[in-house]
Amino acid sequence: MQFTGKSVIVTGAGKGIGRACAQLMAARGAEVIAISRTQSDLDSLRAEIGGRGICVDLADPVAARQAMLEAGTCDFLINSAGINVLESVIEMTDAGYEAVLGINLRAALICCQEFARARLSAGGGGAIVNITSIAGHRGFQDHLCYAASKAGLEGATRVMAKELGPHGIRVNAVAPTITLTELAVEAWSDPAKSAAMMVRHPLNRFAEVEEVAQAIALLLSDGSAMVTGAVLPIDGGFLAV
């Protein structure tokens, strides 16, 4: 799974899974075009792995399209940008809906669209991996908009796989469980909170960001040349039991 001579756009590259993806792809030879809304994160990432950085708030659809045009024609796209606003069915607000669906679904679709347009102009080929969640498969308290955005992105992934497959563009998704980003480590460090969730994982642990990145790299690689339209759970068996 080497990517020497290839280029990859990573959204949400400043932190968490996106940053781990950028680090891994760079370590395997790819040129990384990192997209983040925080310039300091882009600066530290560039100092670490090189490549290019584009600072943009993907919640703005016009700015998102412009950022993708600035990124240029690349071989791969990893859609990692995402947020959550914890609201119940009764408490859902317009602002919460717009924030979560705007980033998790609309921005992801815009990035996929502009990536695909560039690839078609270049003759086709390439691969996309969208990052969804087990929350798109199971009902979690206060995750109404988040679940809708992730389930929607999985449906869109299958549509894109069908429409772009004839042009040699593969589109897949990964659905991680709780992944131990810096924020998640803090949020789930209390055993009283994590025990009920942990017991539903046959592997008896949550995912590390590097493990999610490795699975994404596999889906981008030639080793997955016949895989498209798939949603790969990275969940320690959560969805299987």
C-alpha positions as CSV (number, residue, x, y, z in Angstrom):
1,M,0.0,0.0,0.0
2,Q,2.5,2.6,-1.2
3,F,1.3,5.8,-2.8
4,T,4.5,7.3,-4.3
5,G,3.6,9.7,-7.1
6,K,0.0,9.9,-6.0
7,S,-1.8,12.9,-4.5
8,V,-4.6,12.9,-1.9
9,I,-7.0,15.6,-0.6
10,V,-7.9,15.1,3.0
11,T,-10.7,17.2,4.5
12,G,-10.7,17.7,8.3
13,A,-7.0,17.1,8.2
14,G,-6.2,19.3,11.2
15,K,-7.2,16.9,13.9
16,G,-8.3,13.4,14.7
17,I,-8.9,10.8,11.9
18,G,-8.2,13.3,9.2
19,R,-4.8,14.2,10.6
20,A,-3.9,10.5,11.0
21,C,-4.9,9.9,7.4
22,A,-2.7,12.8,6.2
23,Q,0.2,11.5,8.2
24,L,-0.2,7.9,7.0
25,M,-0.6,8.8,3.3
26,A,2.4,11.1,3.5
27,A,4.4,8.3,5.1
28,R,3.5,6.1,2.2
29,G,4.7,8.5,-0.4
30,A,1.6,10.6,-1.3
31,E,1.5,14.3,-1.7
32,V,-1.1,15.5,0.8
33,I,-3.4,18.5,0.2
34,A,-4.8,19.1,3.7
35,I,-8.1,21.0,4.2
36,S,-9.0,22.4,7.6
37,R,-10.7,25.5,9.1
38,T,-7.8,26.0,11.6
39,Q,-4.7,27.6,10.1
40,S,-2.5,26.6,13.1
41,D,-3.4,22.9,12.6
42,L,-2.4,23.2,8.9
43,D,0.8,24.9,9.8
44,S,1.9,22.2,12.3
45,L,0.8,19.5,9.9
46,R,2.8,21.0,7.0
47,A,5.9,21.3,9.2
48,E,5.5,17.6,10.0
49,I,4.7,16.0,6.6
50,G,5.0,18.8,4.0
51,G,2.4,19.0,1.3
52,R,-0.1,21.9,0.9
53,G,-2.7,23.3,3.2
54,I,-6.0,25.1,2.4
55,C,-7.8,26.9,5.2
56,V,-11.5,27.0,4.7
57,D,-14.8,26.6,6.5
58,L,-16.5,23.9,4.5
59,A,-19.9,24.9,6.0
60,D,-19.8,27.6,3.3
61,P,-20.7,25.8,0.0
62,V,-19.1,28.5,-2.2
63,A,-15.9,28.4,-0.2
64,A,-15.9,24.6,-0.2
65,R,-16.1,24.5,-4.0
66,Q,-13.3,27.1,-4.3
67,A,-11.1,25.1,-2.0
68,M,-11.6,22.0,-4.1
69,L,-10.7,23.9,-7.2
70,E,-7.6,25.2,-5.4
71,A,-6.7,21.7,-4.4
72,G,-6.7,20.7,-8.1
73,T,-6.8,17.3,-9.8
74,C,-5.7,14.6,-7.3
75,D,-5.8,10.8,-7.3
76,F,-7.7,10.4,-4.0
77,L,-10.2,12.1,-1.7
78,I,-10.7,11.4,2.0
79,N,-13.8,13.1,3.4
80,S,-13.0,13.3,7.1
81,A,-14.4,16.7,8.0
82,G,-17.3,16.3,10.5
83,I,-19.0,17.8,13.5
84,N,-21.7,16.9,16.0
85,V,-24.2,18.9,17.9
86,L,-25.9,16.9,20.6
87,E,-29.6,17.5,20.4
88,S,-32.6,15.2,21.0
89,V,-35.6,14.8,18.7
90,I,-37.6,17.3,20.8
91,E,-34.7,19.7,21.3
92,M,-33.4,19.9,17.7
93,T,-32.8,23.4,16.5
94,D,-32.5,24.8,13.0
95,A,-28.9,26.0,13.8
96,G,-27.9,22.5,14.9
97,Y,-29.4,20.9,11.9
98,E,-27.7,23.4,9.5
99,A,-24.4,23.0,11.2
100,V,-24.3,19.2,11.2
101,L,-25.9,18.5,7.9
102,G,-24.0,21.3,6.3
103,I,-20.6,19.9,7.2
104,N,-21.2,16.2,7.4
105,L,-23.3,15.8,4.3
106,R,-23.5,18.8,2.0
107,A,-19.8,19.7,2.2
108,A,-18.9,16.0,1.7
109,L,-21.1,15.8,-1.4
110,I,-19.6,19.1,-2.8
111,C,-16.1,17.8,-2.3
112,C,-17.0,14.5,-4.0
113,Q,-18.6,16.3,-6.9
114,E,-15.7,18.6,-7.5
115,F,-13.2,15.8,-7.1
116,A,-15.1,13.7,-9.6
117,R,-15.4,16.5,-12.1
118,A,-11.7,17.0,-12.0
119,R,-11.0,13.3,-12.4
120,L,-13.4,13.1,-15.4
121,S,-11.6,16.0,-17.0
122,A,-8.3,14.1,-16.5
123,G,-9.7,10.9,-18.1
124,G,-11.2,9.2,-15.1
125,G,-9.8,6.9,-12.4
126,G,-9.2,7.7,-8.8
127,A,-10.9,6.8,-5.5
128,I,-12.9,8.4,-2.7
129,V,-13.4,7.3,0.9
130,N,-16.1,8.9,2.9
131,I,-16.0,8.7,6.7
132,T,-19.4,7.9,8.3
133,S,-20.2,6.3,11.6
134,I,-21.9,3.4,13.4
135,A,-24.4,6.1,14.4
136,G,-25.8,5.8,10.9
137,H,-26.7,2.2,11.8
138,R,-27.8,2.3,15.4
139,G,-29.9,4.8,17.3
140,F,-27.8,6.8,19.8
141,Q,-29.4,9.3,22.2
142,D,-29.1,12.9,21.1
143,H,-27.6,12.0,17.8
144,L,-30.6,12.8,15.6
145,C,-28.9,15.1,13.0
146,Y,-25.6,13.3,13.2
147,A,-27.2,9.9,12.4
148,A,-29.1,11.4,9.6
149,S,-26.0,13.0,8.1
150,K,-24.0,9.8,8.3
151,A,-26.7,7.5,7.0
152,G,-27.3,10.0,4.2
153,L,-23.6,10.0,3.3
154,E,-23.6,6.2,3.1
155,G,-26.6,6.3,0.7
156,A,-24.8,8.9,-1.4
157,T,-21.7,6.8,-1.4
158,R,-23.6,3.9,-3.1
159,V,-25.1,6.3,-5.7
160,M,-21.7,7.8,-6.5
161,A,-20.2,4.3,-6.8
162,K,-22.8,3.4,-9.4
163,E,-22.5,6.7,-11.4
164,L,-18.8,7.1,-11.3
165,G,-17.8,3.4,-11.6
166,P,-18.0,3.4,-15.4
167,H,-15.3,6.2,-15.3
168,G,-13.0,4.1,-13.1
169,I,-13.6,6.1,-9.9
170,R,-14.2,4.0,-6.9
171,V,-16.3,5.3,-4.0
172,N,-16.4,3.6,-0.6
173,A,-17.0,4.6,3.1
174,V,-15.8,3.5,6.5
175,A,-18.1,3.5,9.6
176,P,-15.9,3.8,12.7
177,T,-17.1,3.2,16.3
178,I,-15.9,5.6,19.0
179,T,-12.5,6.6,17.9
180,L,-10.0,7.8,20.4
181,T,-9.2,11.3,19.2
182,E,-8.0,13.7,21.9
183,L,-11.5,14.9,22.6
184,A,-12.9,11.3,22.7
185,V,-10.2,10.2,25.1
186,E,-11.4,12.9,27.5
187,A,-15.0,12.2,26.9
188,W,-14.8,8.4,27.4
189,S,-12.1,8.2,30.1
190,D,-14.7,7.6,32.8
191,P,-15.4,3.9,33.1
192,A,-18.8,4.6,34.4
193,K,-19.7,6.2,31.1
194,S,-17.7,3.9,28.8
195,A,-18.6,0.5,30.3
196,A,-22.0,0.2,28.8
197,M,-20.6,1.0,25.3
198,M,-17.5,-1.0,25.7
199,V,-19.4,-4.2,26.5
200,R,-21.0,-4.1,23.1
201,H,-17.6,-4.4,21.4
202,P,-16.4,-8.0,21.0
203,L,-12.8,-6.7,20.9
204,N,-13.4,-4.9,24.2
205,R,-11.9,-1.6,23.1
206,F,-12.5,1.5,21.0
207,A,-10.7,2.3,17.8
208,E,-7.5,4.3,17.5
209,V,-7.2,7.0,14.8
210,E,-4.3,5.1,13.2
211,E,-6.5,2.0,12.8
212,V,-9.1,4.0,10.9
213,A,-6.5,5.6,8.7
214,Q,-5.0,2.2,7.8
215,A,-8.4,0.9,6.7
216,I,-8.9,4.0,4.6
217,A,-5.5,3.5,3.0
218,L,-6.5,-0.1,2.1
219,L,-9.6,1.1,0.4
220,L,-7.6,3.6,-1.6
221,S,-5.0,1.1,-2.6
222,D,-4.8,-1.2,-5.6
223,G,-5.4,-4.0,-3.2
224,S,-9.1,-2.9,-3.2
225,A,-9.4,-2.4,-7.0
226,M,-12.6,-4.4,-7.1
227,V,-14.2,-2.8,-4.1
228,T,-16.7,0.1,-4.6
229,G,-20.0,1.1,-3.0
230,A,-19.0,-0.6,0.2
231,V,-19.3,0.6,3.8
232,L,-16.6,-1.0,5.9
233,P,-17.3,-1.0,9.7
234,I,-14.3,-0.2,11.8
235,D,-16.0,-1.1,15.0
236,G,-14.4,-4.0,16.8
237,G,-17.5,-6.1,16.0
238,F,-20.1,-3.7,17.3
239,L,-22.4,-4.0,14.4
240,A,-22.1,-7.8,14.2
241,V,-23.6,-8.6,17.6
